[in-house]
Amino acid sequence: MLLSLRLSLIVACVHHWALVVQAVSVSSRYSGGCAALGTRLYCYGGGTYVTEQSWPSTLSDFFYLDIANDITVSEAGSSWQTVTVSGDYHAPPNFLFSIVAVPKSNSFVMNGGLGYNNQTALEDQTISFSASNSEWSPIASNMLQVRQSSMVLVGDSQIYIWGGNSDQYTGNHNGAAYPIDLYILDYITNQWSNGTRPQSTILARLEHSGSLGNDGETIYYIGGLAVQPYLDANMTTQYNMSDVSMMDIVTYSTSTATWQVQSASGLTPSPRRLHTGTSST
């Protein structure tokens, strides 16, 4: 769903006793990402359609909203501010990436996405932003660049990445791939490892949501598209994609490294993609 935001940013410059205020209008965008750290909500990037252009352009806008106090809808439009970034490294334009906050480190991590959307891979597909020093940093990775995957933080530093799509639009020109492996990043050490591979009855997914349960150990994967591989008449691998029922919940236990499929009960929401989910007490 196209998310249209019309934000007005207030930039205040104080020189001696004079105050100059300049309003900045921010264009509509979709499929960017946001992460809350302390009293700030950081939002980065997104895609936008350009008149007489058949493909979306990507943005590298970076804003934050102070959420220390309650904000009304009427106030929110004039409360966003641009993030001033230090250091020489800067994040590239991007959308359809996954993002997760790491509050203990006052940082957030972004992975994958479409980058410039010019069918070339990102130079660094995994990057982090430290709110403490306002700097971006690359994180070395050898996994396929994917879009529309999920990222979930477990504990203080373990980040679980699952699903997504790697194809020509992410710079993979060797044929589309839908990773089934579970990747784990330790944000403190920047070391990667793999979780247990799902059993064959669990299909790869994209455009799903991933959420940590209240037990702090179980990840719930909900909705999105399921990917079923098959061989065509030329013995070439092709893929069928179908909506996942919101009744079928895939779970991964980070304590026992086991996968399960559970059935929800009650009224069932209609299938959906590119949605979000969170746990509540």
C-alpha positions as CSV (number, residue, x, y, z in Angstrom):
1,M,0.0,0.0,0.0
2,L,1.3,3.4,-1.0
3,L,2.1,5.3,2.1
4,S,1.9,9.0,1.5
5,L,3.4,11.3,4.0
6,R,3.5,15.1,3.7
7,L,6.0,16.2,6.3
8,S,7.0,19.7,7.1
9,L,10.4,20.1,8.7
10,I,11.3,23.0,10.9
11,V,15.0,24.1,10.7
12,A,15.9,26.6,13.3
13,C,19.1,28.6,13.1
14,V,20.1,30.8,16.0
15,H,22.6,33.6,15.4
16,H,23.2,35.8,18.4
17,W,19.5,36.6,19.4
18,A,18.0,36.2,15.9
19,L,15.9,33.1,15.1
20,V,15.4,32.0,11.5
21,V,12.8,29.3,10.7
22,Q,12.7,27.5,7.3
23,A,10.0,25.0,6.4
24,V,11.0,22.1,4.2
25,S,8.4,20.0,2.3
26,V,9.1,16.3,2.0
27,S,7.7,14.3,-0.9
28,S,5.5,11.3,-0.7
29,R,7.2,7.9,-0.3
30,Y,6.6,4.2,0.4
31,S,8.5,1.1,1.7
32,G,11.1,3.1,3.6
33,G,11.9,2.1,7.2
34,C,11.7,3.4,10.7
35,A,13.3,2.5,14.1
36,A,12.7,3.9,17.5
37,L,15.8,4.7,19.7
38,G,15.3,6.4,23.0
39,T,13.0,9.4,22.5
40,R,13.5,9.6,18.7
41,L,11.9,7.8,15.8
42,Y,14.3,7.6,12.9
43,C,13.0,7.1,9.4
44,Y,15.1,6.5,6.3
45,G,14.7,6.3,2.5
46,G,11.7,5.0,0.6
47,G,10.5,4.8,-3.0
48,T,8.7,7.4,-5.0
49,Y,7.1,7.4,-8.4
50,V,8.2,10.1,-10.9
51,T,6.0,11.5,-13.6
52,E,6.6,9.8,-17.0
53,Q,8.9,7.2,-15.4
54,S,7.6,3.6,-15.2
55,W,9.9,2.6,-12.3
56,P,10.2,4.1,-8.8
57,S,13.1,6.2,-7.8
58,T,14.8,5.7,-4.4
59,L,15.4,8.2,-1.7
60,S,18.1,8.8,0.8
61,D,16.2,11.2,3.0
62,F,16.9,10.8,6.7
63,F,14.6,12.3,9.4
64,Y,13.7,11.9,13.1
65,L,10.7,12.7,15.2
66,D,11.0,13.5,18.9
67,I,8.6,11.2,20.6
68,A,9.5,12.2,24.2
69,N,6.0,13.7,24.6
70,D,2.6,13.0,23.1
71,I,2.2,14.3,19.6
72,T,-1.1,15.1,17.9
73,V,-1.6,14.5,14.2
74,S,-1.8,18.2,13.5
75,E,1.6,18.8,15.3
76,A,3.4,15.8,13.7
77,G,3.7,17.5,10.3
78,S,5.8,20.3,11.7
79,S,7.8,18.2,14.1
80,W,10.1,16.2,11.8
81,Q,13.8,17.2,11.5
82,T,16.6,16.1,9.3
83,V,19.4,13.9,10.8
84,T,22.8,15.4,10.6
85,V,25.2,12.6,9.8
86,S,28.9,12.6,10.9
87,G,31.8,10.7,9.3
88,D,32.6,10.0,5.7
89,Y,30.4,6.9,5.2
90,H,26.8,7.6,4.0
91,A,23.9,5.2,3.4
92,P,22.9,4.9,-0.3
93,P,19.3,5.6,-1.5
94,N,17.2,2.5,-0.7
95,F,13.7,1.1,-0.2
96,L,12.1,-2.3,0.4
97,F,14.9,-3.0,2.9
98,S,14.4,-4.5,6.4
99,I,15.3,-2.6,9.5
100,V,15.5,-3.3,13.2
101,A,16.4,-1.2,16.3
102,V,19.2,-2.3,18.7
103,P,18.3,-0.2,21.7
104,K,21.1,-1.5,24.0
105,S,23.6,-0.1,21.4
106,N,21.5,2.9,20.6
107,S,21.7,1.9,17.0
108,F,19.6,0.4,14.2
109,V,20.6,-2.1,11.4
110,M,19.3,-2.1,7.8
111,N,19.7,-5.0,5.4
112,G,19.1,-5.6,1.7
113,G,16.6,-3.6,-0.4
114,L,16.6,-2.4,-3.9
115,G,19.3,0.2,-3.5
116,Y,19.4,2.6,-6.4
117,N,16.8,0.4,-8.3
118,N,19.1,0.1,-11.3
119,Q,19.7,-3.6,-11.2
120,T,23.1,-3.3,-9.5
121,A,23.9,-4.7,-6.0
122,L,24.6,-2.5,-3.1
123,E,28.2,-2.1,-2.2
124,D,27.3,-2.8,1.4
125,Q,23.9,-4.6,1.8
126,T,24.1,-4.5,5.6
127,I,24.7,-1.2,7.4
128,S,24.1,0.3,10.8
129,F,23.5,3.7,12.2
130,S,24.7,4.7,15.7
131,A,22.5,7.4,17.2
132,S,25.3,8.0,19.8
133,N,27.8,9.5,17.3
134,S,25.4,9.9,14.4
135,E,27.5,7.8,12.1
136,W,26.7,5.1,9.5
137,S,28.9,2.0,9.3
138,P,29.0,-1.0,6.9
139,I,28.8,-4.6,8.2
140,A,30.5,-7.2,6.1
141,S,28.2,-9.9,4.7
142,N,28.3,-12.7,2.2
143,M,24.6,-13.5,2.0
144,L,22.6,-12.7,-1.1
145,Q,21.2,-9.2,-1.2
146,V,17.4,-9.6,-0.7
147,R,14.4,-7.4,-0.6
148,Q,11.2,-7.8,1.4
149,S,12.7,-10.0,4.1
150,S,12.2,-9.7,7.9
151,M,14.6,-8.8,10.7
152,V,14.0,-9.5,14.4
153,L,16.1,-8.6,17.4
154,V,16.4,-11.3,20.1
155,G,18.1,-10.3,23.3
156,D,20.5,-7.3,23.2
157,S,22.3,-8.1,20.0
158,Q,21.2,-11.2,18.0
159,I,19.5,-10.2,14.8
160,Y,17.6,-12.9,12.8
161,I,17.0,-12.4,9.1
162,W,14.7,-14.7,7.1
163,G,13.1,-14.8,3.7
164,G,13.0,-12.3,0.9
165,N,13.7,-12.2,-2.8
166,S,17.0,-11.9,-4.6
167,D,16.7,-11.2,-8.3
168,Q,17.9,-9.0,-11.1
169,Y,16.5,-5.9,-9.3
170,T,18.8,-6.6,-6.4
171,G,21.8,-7.1,-8.6
172,N,21.5,-10.9,-8.8
173,H,21.6,-11.8,-12.5
174,N,21.9,-15.6,-12.0
175,G,18.2,-16.2,-11.8
176,A,15.7,-15.4,-9.0
177,A,16.4,-16.9,-5.6
178,Y,14.2,-17.1,-2.5
179,P,16.5,-17.9,0.4
180,I,15.2,-20.4,2.9
181,D,18.1,-20.2,5.3
182,L,18.0,-18.3,8.5
183,Y,20.8,-15.8,9.0
184,I,21.9,-14.5,12.4
185,L,24.0,-11.4,13.0
186,D,25.6,-10.7,16.4
187,Y,25.6,-7.0,16.3
188,I,28.3,-6.7,19.1
189,T,30.9,-8.8,17.3
190,N,29.6,-8.3,13.7
191,Q,29.8,-12.1,13.2
192,W,27.3,-14.1,11.2
193,S,26.0,-17.6,11.7
194,N,23.1,-19.7,10.5
195,G,20.1,-21.0,12.4
196,T,18.5,-24.4,11.8
197,R,17.2,-24.8,8.2
198,P,13.4,-25.2,8.1
199,Q,11.9,-28.6,7.3
200,S,10.7,-29.1,3.8
201,T,7.0,-28.5,4.8
202,I,7.9,-24.8,5.5
203,L,8.2,-22.8,2.3
204,A,10.4,-19.7,1.7
205,R,8.5,-16.5,2.3
206,L,8.7,-12.8,1.3
207,E,6.7,-9.7,2.1
208,H,5.9,-11.3,5.5
209,S,6.2,-10.0,9.1
210,G,8.5,-11.3,11.8
211,S,7.9,-10.5,15.5
212,L,9.4,-11.6,18.7
213,G,6.9,-13.2,21.2
214,N,6.6,-12.1,24.8
215,D,8.7,-15.0,25.9
216,G,11.7,-13.3,24.4
217,E,12.7,-16.5,22.5
218,T,10.0,-17.3,19.9
219,I,9.8,-15.5,16.5
220,Y,6.4,-15.5,14.8
221,Y,6.4,-15.2,11.0
222,I,3.0,-14.2,9.6
223,G,1.4,-13.6,6.2
224,G,3.3,-12.6,3.0
225,L,3.8,-14.9,0.0
226,A,4.9,-18.5,0.1
227,V,7.3,-19.7,-2.6
228,Q,6.9,-23.2,-4.1
229,P,9.7,-24.2,-6.5
230,Y,9.0,-26.7,-9.4
231,L,10.7,-27.9,-12.5
232,D,9.3,-27.0,-15.9
233,A,9.4,-29.0,-19.1
234,N,13.0,-28.0,-19.7
235,M,14.0,-29.0,-16.2
236,T,14.5,-25.4,-15.2
237,T,13.5,-24.3,-11.7
238,Q,10.5,-22.0,-11.7
239,Y,8.5,-20.7,-8.8
240,N,4.8,-20.4,-7.8
241,M,3.8,-17.8,-5.3
242,S,0.7,-17.8,-3.3
243,D,-0.8,-15.8,-0.4
244,V,-0.2,-17.3,3.0
245,S,-3.2,-17.7,5.2
246,M,-3.1,-15.6,8.3
247,M,-4.2,-18.8,10.1
248,D,-0.8,-20.4,9.4
249,I,1.8,-19.0,11.7
250,V,5.4,-20.2,11.3
251,T,7.5,-20.0,14.5
252,Y,11.2,-20.4,15.2
253,S,12.4,-21.0,18.8
254,T,15.7,-19.3,19.3
255,S,16.4,-21.3,22.4
256,T,15.9,-24.8,20.9
257,A,16.6,-23.8,17.2
258,T,13.4,-25.5,16.0
259,W,10.7,-24.6,13.6
260,Q,6.9,-25.2,13.9
261,V,3.7,-24.3,12.1
262,Q,0.9,-23.3,14.3
263,S,-2.7,-22.6,13.5
264,A,-4.4,-19.4,14.8
265,S,-8.0,-19.4,16.0
266,G,-10.9,-17.0,16.0
267,L,-11.7,-14.5,13.2
268,T,-9.1,-14.7,10.5
269,P,-7.8,-11.5,8.8
270,S,-7.6,-11.6,5.0
271,P,-4.2,-12.4,3.5
272,R,-1.8,-9.5,3.4
273,R,1.7,-8.6,2.3
274,L,4.3,-6.0,3.4
275,H,2.5,-5.6,6.7
276,T,4.0,-5.3,10.1
277,G,3.5,-7.1,13.4
278,T,4.5,-6.6,17.0
279,S,3.8,-8.4,20.3
280,S,1.8,-6.9,23.1
281,T,1.4,-7.8,26.8
